[in-house]
Amino acid sequence: MSTLIKLEIVRALRNKKFMFFSVIYPPALYLIIAGGADSTPIPGTQLDMGLYFMVSMAAFGAMTAVLLGNSERIAKEREKGWVRQLRLTALPGRGYVAAKMGAAATVSLPSILLVMLVAAVVKGVRLEAWQWLAIAAATWLGSFVFAALGVAIGYLATGDAVRPIAMLIYFGLAFLGGLWMPLTILPQWVQDVAEWVPTHAYAALGTAIEAGGAPHLKDIALLAGYLVLFAGGAAWLYRKDTRKT
Protein backbone atom coordinates (compact mmCIF):
# COMPACT_ATOMS: atom_id res chain seq x y z
CA MET A 1 0.00 0.00 0.00
CA SER A 2 2.87 2.39 0.80
CA THR A 3 4.30 1.73 -2.67
CA LEU A 4 1.00 2.62 -4.29
CA ILE A 5 0.76 5.82 -2.24
CA LYS A 6 4.24 6.88 -3.36
CA LEU A 7 3.37 6.10 -6.98
CA GLU A 8 0.14 8.12 -6.80
CA ILE A 9 1.92 11.13 -5.29
CA VAL A 10 4.61 11.10 -7.99
CA ARG A 11 1.99 10.81 -10.73
CA ALA A 12 0.01 13.75 -9.33
CA LEU A 13 3.09 15.95 -9.01
CA ARG A 14 3.97 15.28 -12.65
CA ASN A 15 0.51 16.32 -13.86
CA LYS A 16 0.89 20.05 -14.62
CA LYS A 17 -2.83 20.68 -15.14
CA PHE A 18 -3.66 18.96 -11.87
CA MET A 19 -1.01 20.93 -10.00
CA PHE A 20 -2.29 24.22 -11.40
CA PHE A 21 -5.92 23.72 -10.44
CA SER A 22 -5.24 22.13 -7.06
CA VAL A 23 -2.25 24.19 -5.89
CA ILE A 24 -1.99 27.49 -7.82
CA TYR A 25 -5.65 28.21 -8.58
CA PRO A 26 -6.97 28.41 -4.95
CA PRO A 27 -4.49 31.08 -3.73
CA ALA A 28 -5.01 33.02 -6.97
CA LEU A 29 -8.77 32.90 -6.40
CA TYR A 30 -8.21 34.00 -2.81
CA LEU A 31 -6.41 37.13 -4.03
CA ILE A 32 -9.14 37.87 -6.56
CA ILE A 33 -11.91 37.62 -3.95
CA ALA A 34 -10.24 39.02 -0.84
CA GLY A 35 -7.27 40.93 -2.25
CA GLY A 36 -8.87 44.37 -2.19
CA ALA A 37 -11.18 43.85 0.78
CA ASP A 38 -10.81 45.85 3.98
CA SER A 39 -10.94 44.58 7.57
CA THR A 40 -14.69 45.16 8.01
CA PRO A 41 -16.31 42.05 9.57
CA ILE A 42 -18.60 40.02 7.32
CA PRO A 43 -22.25 40.37 8.43
CA GLY A 44 -23.18 37.61 10.84
CA THR A 45 -19.58 36.65 11.56
CA GLN A 46 -16.60 37.86 13.57
CA LEU A 47 -14.26 37.47 10.58
CA ASP A 48 -13.23 39.83 7.82
CA MET A 49 -12.82 38.81 4.18
CA GLY A 50 -9.14 37.98 4.53
CA LEU A 51 -9.71 35.56 7.40
CA TYR A 52 -12.93 34.00 6.11
CA PHE A 53 -11.67 33.28 2.62
CA MET A 54 -8.29 32.03 3.82
CA VAL A 55 -10.07 29.05 5.36
CA SER A 56 -12.62 28.62 2.58
CA MET A 57 -10.05 28.76 -0.24
CA ALA A 58 -7.72 26.38 1.62
CA ALA A 59 -10.67 23.98 1.91
CA PHE A 60 -11.59 24.60 -1.74
CA GLY A 61 -8.07 23.81 -2.92
CA ALA A 62 -7.87 20.64 -0.85
CA MET A 63 -11.25 19.50 -2.14
CA THR A 64 -10.14 20.19 -5.73
CA ALA A 65 -7.12 17.93 -5.29
CA VAL A 66 -8.79 15.03 -3.52
CA LEU A 67 -12.22 14.97 -5.16
CA LEU A 68 -11.69 15.90 -8.80
CA GLY A 69 -8.23 14.39 -9.13
CA ASN A 70 -9.17 11.12 -7.45
CA SER A 71 -12.43 10.51 -9.28
CA GLU A 72 -11.06 11.12 -12.79
CA ARG A 73 -7.91 9.06 -12.29
CA ILE A 74 -9.79 6.07 -10.89
CA ALA A 75 -12.41 6.08 -13.67
CA LYS A 76 -9.69 6.18 -16.32
CA GLU A 77 -7.65 3.48 -14.55
CA ARG A 78 -10.70 1.21 -14.56
CA GLU A 79 -11.18 1.68 -18.31
CA LYS A 80 -7.49 1.03 -19.06
CA GLY A 81 -7.41 -2.13 -16.94
CA TRP A 82 -4.93 -0.84 -14.35
CA VAL A 83 -7.25 -1.62 -11.45
CA ARG A 84 -7.77 -5.13 -12.79
CA GLN A 85 -3.99 -5.62 -12.81
CA LEU A 86 -3.74 -4.43 -9.21
CA ARG A 87 -6.25 -7.07 -8.18
CA LEU A 88 -3.74 -9.72 -9.26
CA THR A 89 -1.31 -8.45 -6.61
CA ALA A 90 -1.45 -8.98 -2.84
CA LEU A 91 -3.03 -5.54 -2.36
CA PRO A 92 -6.47 -5.95 -0.69
CA GLY A 93 -9.46 -3.87 -1.73
CA ARG A 94 -9.46 -1.84 1.46
CA GLY A 95 -5.75 -1.18 0.90
CA TYR A 96 -6.45 0.20 -2.57
CA VAL A 97 -9.17 2.54 -1.28
CA ALA A 98 -7.00 3.64 1.66
CA ALA A 99 -4.00 4.22 -0.63
CA LYS A 100 -6.05 6.39 -2.98
CA MET A 101 -7.40 8.44 -0.08
CA GLY A 102 -4.00 8.82 1.57
CA ALA A 103 -2.19 9.81 -1.62
CA ALA A 104 -4.84 12.37 -2.58
CA ALA A 105 -4.88 13.93 0.88
CA THR A 106 -1.09 14.15 0.91
CA VAL A 107 -1.03 16.04 -2.38
CA SER A 108 -3.67 18.47 -1.03
CA LEU A 109 -1.32 19.76 1.68
CA PRO A 110 0.69 22.17 -0.58
CA SER A 111 -2.50 23.93 -1.63
CA ILE A 112 -3.56 24.46 1.99
CA LEU A 113 -0.19 25.83 3.02
CA LEU A 114 0.12 28.09 -0.03
CA VAL A 115 -3.27 29.74 0.58
CA MET A 116 -2.29 30.39 4.21
CA LEU A 117 1.09 31.79 3.13
CA VAL A 118 -0.52 34.17 0.63
CA ALA A 119 -3.01 35.30 3.28
CA ALA A 120 -0.20 36.07 5.72
CA VAL A 121 2.17 37.77 3.26
CA VAL A 122 -0.23 39.61 0.95
CA LYS A 123 -3.26 40.26 3.15
CA GLY A 124 -1.39 40.58 6.43
CA VAL A 125 -3.44 37.94 8.24
CA ARG A 126 -2.07 37.54 11.74
CA LEU A 127 -2.90 34.64 14.06
CA GLU A 128 -1.31 32.88 17.00
CA ALA A 129 1.14 30.10 16.15
CA TRP A 130 -1.22 27.44 17.47
CA GLN A 131 -4.00 28.76 15.25
CA TRP A 132 -1.90 28.46 12.08
CA LEU A 133 -0.96 24.90 12.98
CA ALA A 134 -4.48 23.94 14.01
CA ILE A 135 -6.08 25.37 10.85
CA ALA A 136 -3.59 23.55 8.61
CA ALA A 137 -4.08 20.28 10.49
CA ALA A 138 -7.88 20.52 10.60
CA THR A 139 -8.15 21.41 6.91
CA TRP A 140 -5.82 18.60 5.91
CA LEU A 141 -7.50 15.96 8.07
CA GLY A 142 -10.93 17.06 6.87
CA SER A 143 -9.87 16.54 3.25
CA PHE A 144 -9.93 12.75 3.80
CA VAL A 145 -13.73 12.96 3.72
CA PHE A 146 -13.67 14.28 0.15
CA ALA A 147 -10.87 11.92 -0.84
CA ALA A 148 -13.21 9.06 0.04
CA LEU A 149 -15.99 10.71 -1.97
CA GLY A 150 -13.61 11.01 -4.93
CA VAL A 151 -12.89 7.26 -4.79
CA ALA A 152 -16.61 6.49 -4.68
CA ILE A 153 -17.35 8.71 -7.69
CA GLY A 154 -14.47 7.12 -9.59
CA TYR A 155 -16.14 3.71 -9.20
CA LEU A 156 -19.64 5.02 -9.73
CA ALA A 157 -19.06 6.70 -13.11
CA THR A 158 -17.48 5.72 -16.40
CA GLY A 159 -14.51 7.55 -17.89
CA ASP A 160 -16.76 9.68 -20.11
CA ALA A 161 -19.29 10.57 -17.41
CA VAL A 162 -17.01 11.02 -14.42
CA ARG A 163 -15.99 14.62 -15.10
CA PRO A 164 -19.51 16.17 -15.38
CA ILE A 165 -20.72 14.15 -12.39
CA ALA A 166 -17.70 15.10 -10.27
CA MET A 167 -17.91 18.75 -11.33
CA LEU A 168 -21.62 18.94 -10.48
CA ILE A 169 -21.01 17.52 -7.00
CA TYR A 170 -17.88 19.63 -6.57
CA PHE A 171 -19.50 22.97 -7.41
CA GLY A 172 -22.69 22.12 -5.53
CA LEU A 173 -20.76 21.27 -2.35
CA ALA A 174 -18.56 24.37 -2.70
CA PHE A 175 -21.58 26.67 -3.02
CA LEU A 176 -23.62 25.10 -0.23
CA GLY A 177 -20.58 24.96 2.02
CA GLY A 178 -20.06 28.71 1.78
CA LEU A 179 -16.64 28.35 0.16
CA TRP A 180 -17.34 31.00 -2.48
CA MET A 181 -19.44 33.41 -0.44
CA PRO A 182 -20.54 33.73 3.19
CA LEU A 183 -23.75 31.83 3.85
CA THR A 184 -25.04 34.71 5.97
CA ILE A 185 -25.79 36.69 2.79
CA LEU A 186 -27.86 33.85 1.28
CA PRO A 187 -31.55 33.03 1.93
CA GLN A 188 -32.37 31.28 5.19
CA TRP A 189 -33.46 28.06 3.49
CA VAL A 190 -30.02 27.75 1.88
CA GLN A 191 -28.40 28.24 5.28
CA ASP A 192 -30.64 25.55 6.77
CA VAL A 193 -29.66 23.05 4.06
CA ALA A 194 -25.97 23.98 4.35
CA GLU A 195 -25.95 23.03 8.04
CA TRP A 196 -25.94 19.36 6.96
CA VAL A 197 -23.55 19.61 4.02
CA PRO A 198 -20.01 18.28 4.61
CA THR A 199 -18.29 21.31 3.10
CA HIS A 200 -20.00 23.62 5.57
CA ALA A 201 -18.74 21.55 8.50
CA TYR A 202 -15.34 21.33 6.82
CA ALA A 203 -14.88 25.10 6.52
CA ALA A 204 -16.36 25.58 10.00
CA LEU A 205 -13.38 23.74 11.51
CA GLY A 206 -11.02 26.52 10.43
CA THR A 207 -13.32 29.46 11.09
CA ALA A 208 -13.89 28.26 14.68
CA ILE A 209 -10.12 28.17 15.20
CA GLU A 210 -9.73 31.64 13.65
CA ALA A 211 -12.26 32.94 16.15
CA GLY A 212 -10.06 31.63 18.96
CA GLY A 213 -12.01 28.51 19.86
CA ALA A 214 -12.05 24.81 19.10
CA PRO A 215 -14.01 23.16 16.25
CA HIS A 216 -17.59 22.38 17.24
CA LEU A 217 -18.39 18.76 18.08
CA LYS A 218 -21.35 18.83 15.68
CA ASP A 219 -19.07 19.65 12.74
CA ILE A 220 -16.55 16.97 13.73
CA ALA A 221 -19.31 14.37 14.16
CA LEU A 222 -20.88 15.33 10.83
CA LEU A 223 -17.58 14.96 8.99
CA ALA A 224 -16.87 11.64 10.72
CA GLY A 225 -20.28 10.37 9.62
CA TYR A 226 -19.69 11.44 6.03
CA LEU A 227 -16.23 9.82 6.08
CA VAL A 228 -17.75 6.49 7.13
CA LEU A 229 -20.49 6.85 4.51
CA PHE A 230 -18.19 7.78 1.62
CA ALA A 231 -15.44 5.28 2.51
CA GLY A 232 -18.01 2.53 2.97
CA GLY A 233 -19.61 3.43 -0.35
CA ALA A 234 -16.23 3.39 -2.08
CA ALA A 235 -15.43 -0.06 -0.63
CA TRP A 236 -18.82 -1.41 -1.69
CA LEU A 237 -18.44 -0.05 -5.22
CA TYR A 238 -14.93 -1.53 -5.40
CA ARG A 239 -16.27 -4.98 -4.49
CA LYS A 240 -19.14 -4.58 -6.93
CA ASP A 241 -16.69 -3.64 -9.69
CA THR A 242 -14.59 -6.69 -8.82
CA ARG A 243 -17.57 -9.00 -9.24
CA LYS A 244 -18.39 -7.48 -12.63
CA THR A 245 -14.88 -8.10 -13.92
C-alpha positions as CSV (number, residue, x, y, z in Angstrom):
1,M,0.0,0.0,0.0
2,S,2.9,2.4,0.8
3,T,4.3,1.7,-2.7
4,L,1.0,2.6,-4.3
5,I,0.8,5.8,-2.2
6,K,4.2,6.9,-3.4
7,L,3.4,6.1,-7.0
8,E,0.1,8.1,-6.8
9,I,1.9,11.1,-5.3
10,V,4.6,11.1,-8.0
11,R,2.0,10.8,-10.7
12,A,0.0,13.7,-9.3
13,L,3.1,16.0,-9.0
14,R,4.0,15.3,-12.7
15,N,0.5,16.3,-13.9
16,K,0.9,20.0,-14.6
17,K,-2.8,20.7,-15.1
18,F,-3.7,19.0,-11.9
19,M,-1.0,20.9,-10.0
20,F,-2.3,24.2,-11.4
21,F,-5.9,23.7,-10.4
22,S,-5.2,22.1,-7.1
23,V,-2.2,24.2,-5.9
24,I,-2.0,27.5,-7.8
25,Y,-5.7,28.2,-8.6
26,P,-7.0,28.4,-5.0
27,P,-4.5,31.1,-3.7
28,A,-5.0,33.0,-7.0
29,L,-8.8,32.9,-6.4
30,Y,-8.2,34.0,-2.8
31,L,-6.4,37.1,-4.0
32,I,-9.1,37.9,-6.6
33,I,-11.9,37.6,-3.9
34,A,-10.2,39.0,-0.8
35,G,-7.3,40.9,-2.2
36,G,-8.9,44.4,-2.2
37,A,-11.2,43.9,0.8
38,D,-10.8,45.9,4.0
39,S,-10.9,44.6,7.6
40,T,-14.7,45.2,8.0
41,P,-16.3,42.0,9.6
42,I,-18.6,40.0,7.3
43,P,-22.3,40.4,8.4
44,G,-23.2,37.6,10.8
45,T,-19.6,36.6,11.6
46,Q,-16.6,37.9,13.6
47,L,-14.3,37.5,10.6
48,D,-13.2,39.8,7.8
49,M,-12.8,38.8,4.2
50,G,-9.1,38.0,4.5
51,L,-9.7,35.6,7.4
52,Y,-12.9,34.0,6.1
53,F,-11.7,33.3,2.6
54,M,-8.3,32.0,3.8
55,V,-10.1,29.1,5.4
56,S,-12.6,28.6,2.6
57,M,-10.0,28.8,-0.2
58,A,-7.7,26.4,1.6
59,A,-10.7,24.0,1.9
60,F,-11.6,24.6,-1.7
61,G,-8.1,23.8,-2.9
62,A,-7.9,20.6,-0.8
63,M,-11.2,19.5,-2.1
64,T,-10.1,20.2,-5.7
65,A,-7.1,17.9,-5.3
66,V,-8.8,15.0,-3.5
67,L,-12.2,15.0,-5.2
68,L,-11.7,15.9,-8.8
69,G,-8.2,14.4,-9.1
70,N,-9.2,11.1,-7.4
71,S,-12.4,10.5,-9.3
72,E,-11.1,11.1,-12.8
73,R,-7.9,9.1,-12.3
74,I,-9.8,6.1,-10.9
75,A,-12.4,6.1,-13.7
76,K,-9.7,6.2,-16.3
77,E,-7.7,3.5,-14.6
78,R,-10.7,1.2,-14.6
79,E,-11.2,1.7,-18.3
80,K,-7.5,1.0,-19.1
81,G,-7.4,-2.1,-16.9
82,W,-4.9,-0.8,-14.3
83,V,-7.2,-1.6,-11.4
84,R,-7.8,-5.1,-12.8
85,Q,-4.0,-5.6,-12.8
86,L,-3.7,-4.4,-9.2
87,R,-6.2,-7.1,-8.2
88,L,-3.7,-9.7,-9.3
89,T,-1.3,-8.5,-6.6
90,A,-1.5,-9.0,-2.8
91,L,-3.0,-5.5,-2.4
92,P,-6.5,-5.9,-0.7
93,G,-9.5,-3.9,-1.7
94,R,-9.5,-1.8,1.5
95,G,-5.7,-1.2,0.9
96,Y,-6.5,0.2,-2.6
97,V,-9.2,2.5,-1.3
98,A,-7.0,3.6,1.7
99,A,-4.0,4.2,-0.6
100,K,-6.0,6.4,-3.0
101,M,-7.4,8.4,-0.1
102,G,-4.0,8.8,1.6
103,A,-2.2,9.8,-1.6
104,A,-4.8,12.4,-2.6
105,A,-4.9,13.9,0.9
106,T,-1.1,14.1,0.9
107,V,-1.0,16.0,-2.4
108,S,-3.7,18.5,-1.0
109,L,-1.3,19.8,1.7
110,P,0.7,22.2,-0.6
111,S,-2.5,23.9,-1.6
112,I,-3.6,24.5,2.0
113,L,-0.2,25.8,3.0
114,L,0.1,28.1,0.0
115,V,-3.3,29.7,0.6
116,M,-2.3,30.4,4.2
117,L,1.1,31.8,3.1
118,V,-0.5,34.2,0.6
119,A,-3.0,35.3,3.3
120,A,-0.2,36.1,5.7
121,V,2.2,37.8,3.3
122,V,-0.2,39.6,1.0
123,K,-3.3,40.3,3.2
124,G,-1.4,40.6,6.4
125,V,-3.4,37.9,8.2
126,R,-2.1,37.5,11.7
127,L,-2.9,34.6,14.1
128,E,-1.3,32.9,17.0
129,A,1.1,30.1,16.1
130,W,-1.2,27.4,17.5
131,Q,-4.0,28.8,15.3
132,W,-1.9,28.5,12.1
133,L,-1.0,24.9,13.0
134,A,-4.5,23.9,14.0
135,I,-6.1,25.4,10.8
136,A,-3.6,23.6,8.6
137,A,-4.1,20.3,10.5
138,A,-7.9,20.5,10.6
139,T,-8.1,21.4,6.9
140,W,-5.8,18.6,5.9
141,L,-7.5,16.0,8.1
142,G,-10.9,17.1,6.9
143,S,-9.9,16.5,3.3
144,F,-9.9,12.8,3.8
145,V,-13.7,13.0,3.7
146,F,-13.7,14.3,0.2
147,A,-10.9,11.9,-0.8
148,A,-13.2,9.1,0.0
149,L,-16.0,10.7,-2.0
150,G,-13.6,11.0,-4.9
151,V,-12.9,7.3,-4.8
152,A,-16.6,6.5,-4.7
153,I,-17.3,8.7,-7.7
154,G,-14.5,7.1,-9.6
155,Y,-16.1,3.7,-9.2
156,L,-19.6,5.0,-9.7
157,A,-19.1,6.7,-13.1
158,T,-17.5,5.7,-16.4
159,G,-14.5,7.6,-17.9
160,D,-16.8,9.7,-20.1
161,A,-19.3,10.6,-17.4
162,V,-17.0,11.0,-14.4
163,R,-16.0,14.6,-15.1
164,P,-19.5,16.2,-15.4
165,I,-20.7,14.1,-12.4
166,A,-17.7,15.1,-10.3
167,M,-17.9,18.7,-11.3
168,L,-21.6,18.9,-10.5
169,I,-21.0,17.5,-7.0
170,Y,-17.9,19.6,-6.6
171,F,-19.5,23.0,-7.4
172,G,-22.7,22.1,-5.5
173,L,-20.8,21.3,-2.4
174,A,-18.6,24.4,-2.7
175,F,-21.6,26.7,-3.0
176,L,-23.6,25.1,-0.2
177,G,-20.6,25.0,2.0
178,G,-20.1,28.7,1.8
179,L,-16.6,28.4,0.2
180,W,-17.3,31.0,-2.5
181,M,-19.4,33.4,-0.4
182,P,-20.5,33.7,3.2
183,L,-23.8,31.8,3.8
184,T,-25.0,34.7,6.0
185,I,-25.8,36.7,2.8
186,L,-27.9,33.9,1.3
187,P,-31.5,33.0,1.9
188,Q,-32.4,31.3,5.2
189,W,-33.5,28.1,3.5
190,V,-30.0,27.8,1.9
191,Q,-28.4,28.2,5.3
192,D,-30.6,25.5,6.8
193,V,-29.7,23.1,4.1
194,A,-26.0,24.0,4.3
195,E,-25.9,23.0,8.0
196,W,-25.9,19.4,7.0
197,V,-23.5,19.6,4.0
198,P,-20.0,18.3,4.6
199,T,-18.3,21.3,3.1
200,H,-20.0,23.6,5.6
201,A,-18.7,21.6,8.5
202,Y,-15.3,21.3,6.8
203,A,-14.9,25.1,6.5
204,A,-16.4,25.6,10.0
205,L,-13.4,23.7,11.5
206,G,-11.0,26.5,10.4
207,T,-13.3,29.5,11.1
208,A,-13.9,28.3,14.7
209,I,-10.1,28.2,15.2
210,E,-9.7,31.6,13.6
211,A,-12.3,32.9,16.2
212,G,-10.1,31.6,19.0
213,G,-12.0,28.5,19.9
214,A,-12.0,24.8,19.1
215,P,-14.0,23.2,16.3
216,H,-17.6,22.4,17.2
217,L,-18.4,18.8,18.1
218,K,-21.3,18.8,15.7
219,D,-19.1,19.6,12.7
220,I,-16.5,17.0,13.7
221,A,-19.3,14.4,14.2
222,L,-20.9,15.3,10.8
223,L,-17.6,15.0,9.0
224,A,-16.9,11.6,10.7
225,G,-20.3,10.4,9.6
226,Y,-19.7,11.4,6.0
227,L,-16.2,9.8,6.1
228,V,-17.7,6.5,7.1
229,L,-20.5,6.9,4.5
230,F,-18.2,7.8,1.6
231,A,-15.4,5.3,2.5
232,G,-18.0,2.5,3.0
233,G,-19.6,3.4,-0.4
234,A,-16.2,3.4,-2.1
235,A,-15.4,-0.1,-0.6
236,W,-18.8,-1.4,-1.7
237,L,-18.4,0.0,-5.2
238,Y,-14.9,-1.5,-5.4
239,R,-16.3,-5.0,-4.5
240,K,-19.1,-4.6,-6.9
241,D,-16.7,-3.6,-9.7
242,T,-14.6,-6.7,-8.8
243,R,-17.6,-9.0,-9.2
244,K,-18.4,-7.5,-12.6
245,T,-14.9,-8.1,-13.9
